[in-house]
């Protein structure tokens, strides 16, 4: 379904508890009691054949007998009754139902529930959930033993038990929520829906997730990527087992555990991954109060030298570093500090410091242009109370120049010390910690969030992939499948790779040991001889590799020895033959692993790391989700330990990392084009300063040819087209690419001021980086931006179509370069957009125009748009086009 009607969760006018009861201890009684105790101001109904006489609750024997249609229903009846109840509620027009039941729902029941809800667009939370709490609406539609207080955090959990634990923990910390949803089995409403809901909620500053599994990964990724652009999304993932990878055929598959794939997916979506509930709230309190835009340079002010040093020691693990303070900063502080002060960062103001000295040091640090953020540490002393120091620091911050505002994190060491000042720092919007590790980690969350947002908003470098021969690669895969094989030979695997521009050592397949001599005649010696058997992809494990063979006769002898040993030790296995290759010797080369594995949730995953026979033992690898680009591939390389070796050392020059990036991009393209590839393994990929070469490769295709595509939709280049306008302009239209930012910036410099105002409905004079990134760094599942180029390559028009999370309604904005107006460009581009929208299942296109933009309004009316009176105002007019399916 869609997120339609989910707004009824946030502010329902009335709620009906189906199965509501006054019997003490009954589930229906607990839910009714929580709704009443929470102070819900709307109408409450209890639906039960037995009369319910509870003050503040209206009773109805049946759903049909309700005096009005409930916006929300809470179902607490036995599982077998739920499908019928859902059908009745849907027929009445109820918008959302929360299914709380005391017994589990089997698959057949869940299917029946969905079928009952679907015709009415009745949304379902659960089944088997704890309920929902919306504190701003004073709604506690749950059986949680503790209520939530209003706040700015949304918490979405797949565990009801964790919700109760979280409410207890947050209550003790005086942390409030904009909403708490126990998602349960997620038969309908899932994590993606709820992320979309709270991303658009003005009362939510950050979204917290407890994730056990993702049911619709493509929707989840789209929702998370959209939400992370505007507010922090912080998650804790249950389960770190990598047992699923143990049965994998390839080294790549064995190295990709489920938790690690989730971590890679979360990183790609801009989600901050934490390890504990404490860290979840720590990250939330920092990110709700500071925008994740600061750099990595931290200044530390402390009245304890040891505390400052320990904080500095913990800093590198976060990706941050100590700021190098200007000499002017020390000079400004010198007259106000005792003789024993540190004269360095951390700034040790000495144990007898009172509020004034703390404030002066903090002010000087914040003013320093080489400082990005400040950590203030207070160790309890008898000289001054922690509250006195806190007030002094807060007053300084509140009176500082707002133009140089920087994140400030406080650490009042000790539980009692922190408790005494928590309300002061909360009121000032400054995150507070009671220990050094958590405080420094809090700064790390700012850096994580900034990097995640940068990854979503940046303009990556171009994708450096050579032209591929997809037909040749596809022939290898189809040929193996037609022969009933799921494992390609090494020669076939290398053929796929070379089609995508991956350099591979060329080999010849000899079907028998005696045929090895003829194969050697076609290969330059010395030789590498490798046994080929579909049952043993790791040839070295069975002594199936001989290297540095000098002559063809020696090669034949080596192959015969391998064959005899193989038949003796593995009599039931099949021997395909022997691959004969030239020896590749590069003294300074590093053995790498690069490959593709298929995760059951997120589909194809790219892996990179150290290779060779000990690959699983070394366990040095990074994961990424396709599609990749140069920047993402570079990040994967940098995330491995072997990256330090690839950077060169002593007399060994750096490896050619640009060629490694090309290999990763090639694997990304293969994963996009052939999602049926279950595992692809290049091991080793030999890399040195001259480039890379794949020495061995294997590919396994899935038994089922219908595999899921990548969860992040690649650029849909099938929508590139050459079009001719009614005015005779020939233009090449294609989807926007991430590296189009500069092209688009130049385009808007050639758009008239009036047209800029019409396009952005504001007095904009220059299109800034944030807007350009939002138009180029798009999620193609939700947004399309078509660029139209003249025959000389000049960008002459852009048409951006952004759909809502439902995928049924979208908004269109078109801009045309000033010297190409009145030549039919807009008309032709809009028709292309309409065709695209129809193919995506979009049912309605809206366009909001300035009332002064008469030419655009005339064109849109000619294209079938009509004015929407209810959504128009004096200065702006909304026009709408309904899209009929073909």
C-alpha positions in Angstrom: 0.0 0.0 0.0 1.1 3.6 0.5 1.5 6.1 3.4 -2.0 7.4 2.7 -4.2 7.8 5.8 -1.2 7.4 8.2 -1.6 11.0 9.3 -4.5 9.7 11.4 -1.9 8.2 13.6 -0.5 11.6 14.5 -3.8 13.4 15.4 -7.0 11.3 15.3 -10.2 13.0 16.1 -11.7 9.9 17.7 -10.5 6.4 18.5 -12.5 3.1 18.8 -11.1 0.2 20.8 -12.5 -2.9 19.3 -12.7 -5.4 22.2 -12.5 -2.5 24.7 -13.5 -3.8 28.1 -13.9 -2.9 31.8 -12.8 -6.3 33.0 -9.7 -5.7 35.2 -6.5 -7.0 33.6 -8.0 -7.6 30.1 -6.1 -6.2 27.2 -9.0 -4.1 26.1 -9.3 -2.6 29.6 -5.5 -1.8 29.7 -5.7 0.0 26.4 -8.9 2.0 27.3 -7.3 2.9 30.6 -4.1 4.2 28.9 -6.2 6.3 26.5 -8.1 7.8 29.3 -5.1 8.4 31.6 -3.2 10.0 28.7 -5.8 12.7 28.5 -6.9 12.1 24.9 -9.2 15.0 24.0 -11.1 13.3 21.2 -14.0 10.9 21.4 -13.3 7.4 22.7 -15.4 4.4 21.8 -15.4 0.8 23.2 -16.9 -1.8 20.8 -17.9 -5.0 22.7 -21.1 -7.1 22.6 -21.0 -6.8 26.4 -21.8 -3.4 27.8 -18.8 -1.2 28.8 -19.6 1.3 31.4 -16.5 3.5 31.8 -16.6 7.2 32.3 -15.4 9.1 29.3 -16.0 6.2 26.9 -19.0 5.7 24.6 -20.0 2.1 24.3 -21.3 0.4 21.1 -22.2 -3.3 20.8 -21.0 -3.5 17.2 -19.0 -1.4 14.7 -22.2 -0.7 12.7 -23.7 0.8 15.9 -20.9 3.4 16.3 -22.5 6.9 16.1 -19.6 8.2 14.0 -16.7 6.7 11.9 -13.5 6.4 14.0 -10.4 7.9 12.4 -8.4 5.2 14.3 -9.3 1.8 15.6 -7.3 -0.3 18.1 -8.2 -4.0 17.7 -7.6 -6.2 20.8 -9.7 -9.2 19.9 -8.5 -12.8 19.1 -6.6 -13.2 15.9 -9.3 -15.2 14.1 -11.8 -12.3 14.4 -9.5 -9.6 13.0 -10.1 -10.1 9.2 -13.8 -9.6 9.7 -13.3 -6.6 12.0 -10.9 -5.0 9.5 -13.5 -5.4 6.7 -16.2 -3.8 8.8 -13.9 -0.9 9.7 -12.9 -0.4 6.1 -16.5 -0.3 5.0 -17.2 2.4 7.7 -14.3 4.5 6.4 -11.8 4.2 9.2 -8.4 5.4 8.1 -6.0 3.4 10.3 -6.2 0.4 12.6 -3.6 -0.7 15.2 -3.8 -4.5 15.7 -3.0 -5.5 19.2 -3.7 -9.1 20.0 -2.9 -11.5 22.8 -2.1 -14.3 20.4 0.1 -14.6 17.3 -1.3 -14.2 13.8 -0.3 -16.9 11.3 0.5 -16.2 7.6 -3.0 -17.1 6.5 -4.6 -14.7 9.0 -2.2 -11.9 8.0 -3.1 -12.4 4.3 -6.8 -12.3 5.1 -6.4 -9.1 7.1 -4.6 -7.4 4.2 -7.2 -8.5 1.7 -9.9 -7.2 3.9 -8.2 -3.8 4.3 -6.9 -3.2 0.7 -10.2 -2.3 -1.0 -10.8 0.5 1.5 -7.2 1.8 1.8 -7.5 1.1 5.5 -3.9 1.2 6.9 -2.8 -1.4 9.4 -0.2 -1.2 12.2 0.9 -4.6 13.4 -0.4 -7.2 14.0 1.2 -8.4 17.3 2.3 -5.0 18.4 2.3 -3.0 21.6 0.5 -0.1 20.1 1.2 3.6 19.4 1.9 6.6 21.6 1.5 10.2 20.2 2.3 12.5 23.2 1.5 15.8 21.5 -2.0 14.5 20.8 -2.2 13.0 24.3 -2.7 9.6 22.7 -1.6 6.4 24.4 -3.2 3.7 22.2 -1.0 0.9 23.7 -0.8 -1.4 26.7 2.6 0.0 27.7 2.9 0.4 31.5 4.3 3.9 31.2 3.3 6.9 29.1 5.6 9.0 26.9 6.0 12.7 27.5 5.9 15.2 24.6 9.2 15.8 22.9 10.9 16.0 19.5 12.0 12.4 19.0 10.1 9.8 17.0 10.9 6.2 18.0 9.9 3.3 15.7 10.5 -0.2 17.1 10.0 -3.7 15.8 10.0 -4.9 19.4 7.2 -4.1 21.7 9.3 -5.2 24.7 11.9 -2.7 23.7 9.3 0.1 23.6 8.5 -0.5 27.2 12.2 -0.6 28.2 12.8 2.6 26.2 9.9 4.4 27.9 11.3 3.5 31.3 14.8 4.6 30.3 13.6 7.9 28.7 11.4 8.7 31.6 14.3 8.6 34.0 16.3 10.8 31.6 13.4 13.2 31.1 13.4 12.6 27.4 10.3 13.2 25.4 8.8 11.9 22.1 6.8 13.2 19.2 5.7 9.6 18.6 6.4 6.0 19.5 5.2 3.2 17.2 5.5 -0.5 17.9 5.6 -1.8 14.3 4.9 -5.5 15.2 4.8 -7.9 12.3 4.5 -5.1 9.7 1.9 -6.8 7.6 1.0 -3.5 6.0 2.6 -0.4 7.6 6.4 -0.9 7.6 9.6 0.9 8.5 9.7 2.9 5.3 6.1 4.1 5.8 6.8 5.2 9.3 10.0 7.0 8.4 8.1 8.9 5.7 5.4 9.8 8.2 7.8 11.3 10.8 10.1 12.9 8.2 7.2 15.1 7.2 6.1 15.7 10.8 6.9 19.2 12.0 7.0 18.1 15.6 9.8 15.6 14.9 13.5 16.6 15.0 15.0 13.1 14.8 13.9 9.6 14.0 15.1 6.7 16.2 14.8 3.1 14.9 15.1 -0.3 16.4 15.5 -2.7 13.5 15.3 -6.4 13.4 14.7 -6.8 9.7 13.5 -4.8 6.7 10.5 -6.1 4.7 10.5 -3.7 1.7 14.2 -2.7 1.3 13.7 -0.5 -1.8 11.0 1.6 0.0 13.0 1.6 3.2 16.1 3.0 1.4 14.1 5.6 -0.4 12.4 6.8 2.7 15.6 6.8 4.8 17.5 8.7 2.1 14.8 11.3 1.8 14.4 11.7 5.6 18.2 11.9 6.2 18.4 14.9 4.0 16.2 16.9 6.4 16.6 15.4 9.9 18.8 12.8 11.6 17.8 9.1 11.4 19.5 7.0 14.0 19.3 3.2 14.2 20.2 0.3 16.3 20.2 -3.1 14.5 19.6 -6.3 16.3 21.7 -9.3 15.5 25.3 -9.4 14.5 25.6 -13.0 13.4 27.4 -13.7 10.1 26.3 -17.4 10.0 24.4 -16.8 6.8 27.7 -16.3 5.0 29.3 -19.6 6.1 27.7 -21.7 3.4 28.5 -19.3 0.6 30.6 -20.6 -2.3 32.9 -17.7 -2.8 35.2 -15.7 -0.6 33.0 -12.7 -1.2 29.9 -14.5 0.0 31.7 -15.8 3.1 32.7 -12.2 4.0 29.3 -10.6 3.7 27.4 -11.1 6.9 23.8 -9.8 7.3 24.7 -7.2 10.0 27.5 -5.8 7.8 25.2 -5.5 4.9 22.7 -3.6 7.0 25.5 -1.3 8.1 26.5 -0.6 4.5 22.9 0.0 3.6 22.4 2.4 6.5 25.5 4.3 5.6 24.3 4.7 2.0 21.0 5.9 3.3 22.6 8.5 5.7 21.4 6.6 8.8 23.6 6.8 11.9 24.2 3.3 13.2 24.8 2.9 17.0 25.4 -0.1 19.2 23.2 0.4 22.3 20.1 2.2 23.6 22.3 4.6 25.5 24.1 5.5 22.3 20.8 5.9 20.5 19.7 8.6 22.9 23.1 10.1 23.1 23.2 10.6 19.3 19.7 11.9 19.4 20.3 14.6 22.0 23.4 15.8 20.1 21.8 15.8 16.6 18.6 17.3 17.7 20.5 20.3 19.1 23.2 20.8 16.5 23.1 20.8 12.8 25.6 18.1 11.5 27.6 20.7 9.5 30.7 21.1 11.6 34.2 20.0 10.8 36.4 17.6 12.6 38.5 20.0 14.6 37.6 20.0 18.3 38.7 22.3 21.1 38.5 21.0 24.7 38.3 23.2 27.8 38.7 21.4 31.2 39.5 22.1 34.8 41.3 18.7 35.0 44.4 18.1 32.9 43.9 14.3 33.0 40.3 14.6 31.9 41.3 16.7 28.9 44.1 14.2 27.9 41.7 11.2 28.1 39.2 13.1 26.0 41.9 13.8 23.4 42.9 10.1 23.5 39.3 9.1 22.7 39.0 11.6 19.8 40.7 9.8 16.9 38.3 6.9 17.1 35.4 9.3 16.1 37.2 10.6 13.1 37.8 13.9 14.8 41.1 15.6 15.8 42.3 18.2 18.2 42.1 21.7 16.8 45.4 23.6 16.4 44.7 26.9 18.2 46.1 30.2 16.9 48.8 31.9 18.9 46.4 34.9 19.2 44.1 32.6 21.2 46.7 31.8 23.8 47.8 35.4 23.9 44.3 36.5 24.7 43.9 34.0 27.5 47.3 34.5 29.1 46.4 37.5 31.3 43.4 35.7 32.7 44.9 32.3 33.4 47.0 31.0 36.4 50.7 30.2 35.8 50.0 26.5 35.6 47.5 26.6 32.7 48.2 24.3 29.7 48.9 26.9 27.0 47.7 24.1 24.5 44.6 22.3 23.4 43.1 20.8 25.6 42.9 24.1 27.5 43.4 23.2 31.1 42.0 26.1 33.2 43.3 24.3 36.4 41.3 22.9 39.2 40.5 26.1 41.1 38.7 27.6 38.0 35.5 29.4 38.7 32.8 30.3 36.1 34.6 33.4 34.7 37.7 31.5 33.8 35.7 28.7 32.2 33.7 31.2 30.2 36.8 33.1 29.0 38.5 29.9 27.8 35.3 28.6 26.1 34.8 32.0 24.4 38.4 32.1 23.1 38.2 28.6 21.8 34.9 29.3 20.0 36.3 32.5 18.4 39.3 30.7 17.0 38.8 30.2 13.3 40.5 26.8 13.3 38.0 25.4 15.8 34.8 23.6 14.5 33.3 22.5 17.9 33.9 22.8 21.6 33.8 20.2 24.4 33.6 21.7 27.9 34.6 19.3 30.7 33.9 20.0 34.4 35.4 17.8 37.1 33.7 18.4 40.5 35.7 20.4 43.0 35.1 22.2 46.3 36.0 25.6 44.7 32.8 26.2 42.7 29.6 24.3 42.2 28.9 22.7 38.9 25.8 24.8 38.5 27.8 28.0 38.9 30.2 27.0 36.1 27.3 25.8 33.9 25.5 29.2 34.2 28.7 31.0 33.3 29.4 28.9 30.2 25.8 29.1 29.1 25.6 32.9 29.5 28.8 33.2 27.4 27.4 31.0 24.6 24.0 32.8 24.6 25.7 36.2 24.2 28.3 35.1 21.6 28.2 36.3 18.1 25.6 34.2 16.3 27.6 34.4 13.1 30.3 32.2 14.6 28.0 29.8 16.3 29.5 26.4 16.7 28.4 23.2 18.4 29.1 23.0 22.1 29.0 19.7 24.1 29.1 19.7 27.9 30.5 16.9 30.1 29.9 17.4 33.8 31.7 14.3 35.1 29.8 12.2 37.6 26.1 11.3 37.8 25.2 13.7 40.5 27.3 16.5 39.0 25.5 16.1 35.7 22.1 15.8 37.3 22.6 19.1 39.1 22.9 21.0 35.8 20.9 19.0 33.3 17.9 21.3 33.4 20.2 24.3 32.7 21.8 22.7 29.7 18.5 21.3 28.4 17.0 24.8 28.5 20.0 26.2 26.6 19.9 23.5 24.0 23.3 22.1 24.8 23.8 18.3 25.0 25.1 17.1 28.3 27.0 13.9 29.3 28.3 12.6 32.6 31.4 10.8 31.3 34.2 11.5 28.8 33.7 8.5 26.5 30.1 9.3 25.8 30.8 13.0 25.4 33.6 12.5 22.8 31.4 9.9 21.1 28.7 12.6 21.0 31.0 14.8 18.9 31.6 11.7 16.7 27.8 11.5 15.9 28.0 15.0 14.5 30.8 13.9 12.2 28.9 10.7 11.2 25.8 12.7 10.4 27.7 15.2 8.4 29.4 12.5 6.3 26.1 10.8 5.8 24.5 14.0 4.6 27.4 14.9 2.4 27.2 11.5 0.8 23.5 12.2 0.0 24.1 15.8 -1.1 27.5 15.8 -2.9 28.2 15.8 -6.6 30.3 12.6 -7.1 33.0 12.3 -9.7 32.2 10.8 -13.0 31.7 7.0 -13.3 34.8 5.7 -15.0 33.5 2.5 -16.7 34.7 1.4 -20.1 32.1 0.7 -22.8 30.8 -2.8 -22.1 29.8 -5.6 -24.3 26.6 -6.6 -22.4 25.6 -9.0 -25.2 28.8 -11.1 -24.8 28.5 -11.1 -21.0 24.8 -12.2 -21.2 25.7 -15.0 -23.6 28.1 -16.5 -21.0 25.3 -16.5 -18.4 22.6 -17.8 -20.7 24.9 -20.5 -22.0 25.6 -21.8 -18.5 21.9 -21.8 -17.6 21.0 -23.6 -20.8 23.4 -26.3 -19.9 21.9 -26.6 -16.4 24.9 -25.1 -14.7 24.8 -22.4 -12.1 28.6 -22.0 -11.9 30.4 -20.4 -14.8 33.9 -21.7 -15.7 36.8 -19.4 -14.9 37.1 -18.6 -18.6 33.4 -17.7 -18.8 33.7 -15.6 -15.7 36.7 -13.7 -17.1 34.8 -13.1 -20.3 32.0 -11.4 -18.4 34.6 -9.3 -16.6 36.5 -8.3 -19.7 33.2 -7.3 -21.3 33.0 -4.6 -18.6 36.6 -3.5 -18.9 38.2 -5.5 -16.1 41.7 -6.6 -17.1 42.0 -10.4 -16.7 44.9 -12.8 -17.3 44.0 -14.8 -20.5 43.8 -18.5 -20.2 43.1 -21.6 -22.3 40.9 -24.5 -21.1 42.4 -27.9 -21.7 39.8 -30.7 -21.4 42.4 -33.3 -20.2 45.9 -33.4 -18.9 47.2 -34.6 -22.3 45.6 -31.5 -23.9 47.6 -29.2 -21.7 50.6 -29.2 -24.1 48.5 -27.9 -26.9 47.1 -25.2 -24.6 50.6 -24.2 -23.6 51.4 -23.6 -27.3 48.8 -20.8 -27.3 50.1 -19.2 -24.0 53.3 -17.5 -23.3 55.4 -19.3 -20.6 56.1 -19.8 -17.8 52.7 -21.3 -17.0 50.1 -21.5 -14.2 48.1 -24.7 -14.3 44.7 -24.7 -12.5 42.4 -27.7 -12.1 38.8 -26.9 -13.0 35.9 -28.7 -11.2 32.4 -27.3 -10.5 32.5 -28.9 -7.0 35.7 -27.1 -6.0 35.8 -23.4 -6.7 38.7 -22.9 -4.4 41.3 -24.9 -6.3 44.2 -24.4 -3.9 42.3 -26.2 -1.2 42.7 -29.5 -3.1 46.2 -28.9 -4.5 44.7 -27.9 -7.8 47.1 -25.1 -8.6 50.7 -25.3 -9.9 52.6 -22.1 -10.5 55.8 -21.2 -12.3 55.9 -24.2 -14.7 58.7 -23.7 -17.1 57.9 -26.0 -20.0 54.9 -27.6 -21.7 56.1 -31.1 -20.7 56.3 -30.0 -17.1 52.8 -28.5 -17.4 51.5 -31.9 -18.7 53.2 -33.7 -15.8 51.7 -31.3 -13.3 48.2 -31.7 -14.7 48.5 -35.5 -14.7 49.6 -35.5 -11.0 46.7 -33.2 -10.1 44.2 -35.4 -12.0 45.4 -38.6 -10.3 45.2 -37.1 -6.8 41.8 -35.6 -7.6 40.3 -38.9 -8.8 41.7 -40.7 -5.8 40.6 -38.2 -3.2 37.3 -37.1 -4.8 36.1 -40.0 -6.8 32.5 -38.7 -7.2 33.5 -35.2 -8.3 33.7 -34.2 -11.9 36.8 -32.9 -13.6 36.2 -30.4 -16.3 39.8 -29.9 -17.3 42.7 -27.6 -16.7 43.1 -23.8 -17.2 46.5 -22.9 -18.6 47.5 -19.3 -18.0 50.7 -17.3 -18.4 52.4 -16.5 -15.1 51.8 -13.0 -13.9 54.6 -11.9 -11.5 54.6 -8.4 -10.0 57.0 -8.1 -7.2 55.3 -5.2 -5.5 51.7 -6.2 -6.3 49.1 -6.5 -3.6 46.5 -9.3 -3.7 43.0 -7.9 -3.4 39.5 -9.3 -3.3 36.7 -7.7 -5.3 33.3 -9.2 -5.9 29.5 -9.3 -5.7 27.3 -11.2 -3.2 23.6 -11.3 -3.0 22.0 -10.4 0.4 18.5 -11.8 1.0 17.3 -8.4 2.0 19.2 -5.8 0.1 20.1 -7.7 -3.0 23.5 -7.3 -4.7 26.3 -6.0 -2.5 29.8 -5.1 -3.7 32.8 -6.2 -1.6 36.4 -5.1 -1.6 39.4 -5.9 0.6 42.5 -7.9 1.0 42.7 -11.1 -1.1 44.6 -14.3 -1.4 44.3 -17.7 0.2 43.9 -16.3 3.7 41.1 -13.9 2.8 38.6 -15.1 5.4 41.3 -15.2 8.2 42.5 -11.7 7.4 38.9 -10.5 7.2 39.7 -7.1 5.8 36.9 -5.8 3.6 34.4 -3.1 3.0 30.9 -3.4 1.6 28.9 -1.1 -0.6 25.5 -1.1 -2.4 25.3 -0.6 -6.1 25.1 1.6 -8.1 28.6 3.0 -7.2 30.5 5.9 -8.5 34.1 6.9 -8.3 33.7 8.6 -4.9 31.7 5.7 -3.3 34.2 3.2 -4.7 37.1 5.3 -3.3 35.4 5.3 0.1 35.2 1.5 0.0 38.9 1.3 -0.7 39.8 3.8 2.1 37.7 1.8 4.6 40.0 -1.2 4.4 43.3 -1.9 6.2 45.0 -2.8 3.0 44.4 0.8 1.8 47.5 1.8 3.8 49.6 -0.7 1.8 48.0 0.5 -1.5 49.2 4.0 -0.6 52.8 2.9 -0.9 55.6 2.4 1.6 59.4 2.5 1.7 60.6 1.7 -1.9 57.1 0.4 -3.0 55.2 3.0 -5.0 51.5 3.5 -4.5 49.1 1.3 -6.4 47.1 2.7 -9.2 43.9 3.2 -7.2 42.1 4.8 -10.2 42.2 1.3 -11.8 40.9 -0.3 -8.7 38.0 2.2 -8.7 37.2 1.2 -12.3 37.0 -2.5 -11.3 34.5 -1.7 -8.5 32.5 0.5 -10.8 32.5 -2.4 -13.3 31.2 -4.8 -10.7 28.5 -2.3 -9.8 27.5 -2.2 -13.4 27.4 -6.0 -13.7 25.3 -6.1 -10.5 22.8 -3.7 -12.0 22.7 -5.4 -15.4 22.6 -9.0 -14.1 20.8 -9.2 -10.7 20.7 -13.0 -11.2 24.4 -13.2 -10.3 24.4 -14.6 -6.8 28.1 -14.4 -6.3 31.0 -13.1 -8.3 34.6 -13.4 -6.9 37.8 -11.9 -8.2 40.6 -13.3 -6.0 43.3 -12.4 -6.4 43.0 -9.0 -8.1 46.6 -8.0 -8.4 47.3 -4.3 -8.0 50.4 -2.2 -8.3 51.5 1.1 -9.7 51.0 -0.1 -13.3 47.4 -1.1 -12.8 45.3 -4.2 -11.9 44.8 -7.6 -13.4 42.4 -10.3 -12.3 44.2 -13.6 -11.9 41.2 -15.8 -11.0 37.5 -15.3 -11.1 34.3 -17.2 -10.5 30.6 -16.5 -10.9 27.6 -18.3 -9.6 24.1 -17.5 -10.9 21.0 -18.0 -8.9 18.8 -21.0 -9.5 15.9 -18.6 -10.1 16.6 -16.3 -13.0 14.2 -13.7 -11.6 16.4 -11.9 -9.1 15.6 -8.6 -7.4 17.4 -5.6 -8.8 19.5 -3.3 -6.6 17.4 -1.5 -3.9 18.9 1.8 -5.0 17.5 2.4 -8.4 20.3 3.3 -11.0 19.9 6.0 -13.5 17.1 4.9 -15.8 18.9 5.6 -19.1 16.2 3.9 -21.1 14.4 7.2 -20.8 17.0 9.0 -22.8 15.6 10.1 -26.1 16.2 12.4 -29.1 13.1 14.6 -29.5 12.1 17.4 -32.0 9.9 20.2 -30.9 7.1 21.8 -32.8 9.4 24.7 -33.4 12.0 22.5 -35.1 14.5 22.3 -32.2 16.2 18.9 -32.0 17.2 18.0 -28.4 18.7 15.1 -26.6 16.8 14.4 -23.4 18.2 12.2 -20.6 17.8 11.8 -16.8 20.0 13.9 -14.7 23.3 12.4 -13.4 25.0 13.2 -10.1 27.9 14.9 -11.9 25.5 17.3 -13.7 25.7 19.9 -10.9 28.1 22.3 -12.8 26.1 22.0 -16.0 22.9 22.8 -14.2 24.5 25.7 -12.3 25.6 27.2 -15.7 22.1 26.6 -17.1 20.4 28.7 -14.3 22.9 31.5 -15.0 21.2 31.8 -18.5 17.6 31.8 -17.1 16.0 35.3 -16.7 15.3 36.7 -13.3 11.6 36.4 -13.9 12.0 32.8 -14.9 14.0 32.1 -11.8 11.2 33.6 -9.7 8.6 31.5 -11.6 10.7 28.3 -11.2 11.4 28.6 -7.4 8.5 30.9 -6.4 10.9 33.2 -4.6 13.0 36.2 -5.3 16.0 34.0 -5.9 19.0 35.6 -7.7 21.3 32.6 -7.7 20.7 28.9 -7.4 22.8 27.7 -4.5 24.6 24.5 -3.9 21.8 23.0 -1.7 19.2 23.4 -4.5 21.6 22.1 -7.2 22.5 19.1 -5.1 18.8 18.4 -4.6 18.2 18.5 -8.3 21.2 16.2 -9.2 21.5 13.9 -6.2 18.1 12.4 -6.6 16.4 9.1 -5.7 15.1 7.8 -9.0 12.4 5.9 -7.3 10.8 9.1 -6.2 12.2 11.9 -8.4 13.1 12.4 -12.0 14.9 15.4 -13.5 15.0 15.4 -17.3 17.7 17.5 -18.9 17.3 18.6 -22.5 20.5 19.4 -24.5 20.7 21.2 -27.9 22.7 19.5 -30.6 25.8 21.5 -29.7 25.6 20.1 -26.1 24.1 23.2 -24.5 21.6 22.5 -21.7 18.5 24.3 -22.7 15.8 23.0 -20.4 15.1 20.9 -17.3 11.9 19.3 -16.1 11.8 18.0 -12.5 9.1 15.6 -11.3 9.0 14.8 -7.6 6.5 12.3 -6.4 5.1 11.8 -2.9 6.0 8.7 -1.0 2.8 7.1 -2.3 4.2 7.2 -5.8 0.7 8.3 -7.0 1.0 12.1 -7.0 3.9 14.2 -8.2 4.8 17.8 -8.7 6.3 19.2 -11.9 8.6 22.2 -12.4 10.0 23.2 -15.8 12.7 25.7 -16.7 13.8 26.8 -20.2 16.9 28.7 -21.1 15.9 32.3 -22.1 17.2 32.0 -25.7 15.2 28.8 -26.3 11.8 30.0 -25.2 8.8 30.1 -27.5 10.2 27.2 -29.6 8.1 24.3 -28.3 10.8 23.1 -25.8 8.5 23.1 -22.8 5.6 21.4 -24.6 7.8 18.5 -25.9 9.5 18.1 -22.5 6.2 18.0 -20.6 4.9 15.3 -23.0 8.0 13.2 -22.3 7.5 13.7 -18.5 3.8 12.6 -18.8 4.9 9.4 -20.6 7.4 8.7 -17.9 4.9 9.4 -15.1 2.4 7.0 -16.7 5.0 4.3 -16.9 5.7 4.8 -13.2 2.1 4.5 -12.2 1.8 8.1 -11.2 -1.9 9.1 -11.4 -1.7 12.9 -10.9 0.8 15.6 -11.8 0.5 19.0 -10.1 2.3 22.2 -11.0 2.3 25.3 -8.8 2.8 28.4 -10.9 3.0 32.1 -10.2 -0.2 33.8 -11.3 2.0 36.1 -13.4 3.5 33.2 -15.4 0.8 33.3 -18.1 2.8 31.5 -20.7 3.4 28.4 -18.5 -0.2 28.4 -17.4 -1.4 28.5 -21.1 1.0 25.7 -22.1 -0.1 23.5 -19.2 -3.8 24.0 -20.0 -3.1 23.1 -23.6 -1.4 19.9 -22.2 -4.5 19.0 -20.3 -3.9 20.6 -16.9 -6.8 22.2 -15.1 -6.8 24.7 -12.2 -7.3 23.4 -8.7 -9.3 26.1 -7.1 -9.0 24.7 -3.5 -5.2 24.7 -3.7 -4.7 28.1 -5.5 -4.2 31.5 -3.9 -4.0 35.0 -5.2 -0.3 34.8 -6.1 0.0 31.2 -6.9 -2.1 28.8 -9.1 -2.1 25.0 -8.8 -2.9 23.1 -12.0 -3.4 19.4 -12.2 -3.2 16.7 -14.9 -4.8 13.3 -14.4 -2.7 10.5 -16.0 -4.7 7.7 -17.5 -3.1 4.3 -17.7 -2.6 2.8 -21.2 
